[in-house]
Amino acid sequence: MDRWLQTVTAGLDRWGEEYQLSAERLVRLQRYFTELLKWRQKVNLISRSAPEMEVIDKHFFDSLSLLPHLKKGGRLLDIGTGAGFPGLVCRTVLPELGLCLVEPRQKRAHFLRHIVRTLELKADSGEITIYQERMVPDSPLCGEKFTHITCRAVTGIGPFLQLVSAFHGSGAALLLLKGRRWEQELEAARPVLHQSGYRLERAEKIILPLSGAEHFLLNFTETE
């Protein structure tokens, strides 16, 4: 087993059984990683100088922290996905997951299409749509059905809740990846949260396997 596979396998083992992936899906994920390193030299996807282990930890492991919430299938909306974090990373290893990626920047959307084509993801049972527009409250996507909506680094909690307000009543859960200052951000968003129809169900601490950095996965659900 090469170094990449050893590193990712050991990291997922550290997280537990819910994060285990087959050898076939790990190889597919490795191809994604390899293509990302090639493309970052010509497109602003991630830092061009970031060491490989940092890319695995900060982008791939961080994205894979959503796996327990998505393993039962469903359909995920990823707003401002950039290079596919977290949505396309999760879809790479969960072929049954339906996915809609929202990314307005043309070069990044081109990279996403390249990954979908290169990994032959359209052959899987889960559909994939790439929406090359900026997400707005009256977007046509608001009329579609999703089980989960995520946003990794585009905006704060308050603006995000306002952005997805049209989805309230659909039953979709909101999954937000945040840093250690998430509580201060949540406090600032209290007025919006109280009017949003959502509540914070759980804040799960995620320890990234390589760096030991603390990230938090916030799970918002609709109030009854």
ABEGO torsion letter per residue (X at the ends): XBAAAAAAAAAAAAAEAAABBBAAAAAAAAAAAAAAAAAAAABBABBAABBAAAAAAAAAAAAAAAAAAAAAEEBBBBBGAEAGOAAAAAAAABAABBBBBBBABAAAAAAAAAAAAAAGAAABABBBBBBBBBBBAABAAAABBBABBBBAAABBAAAAAAAAAAABGAGBBBBBBBBAAAAAAAAAAAAAAAAAGBBBABBBBBBBAAAGBBBBBBBBBBBX
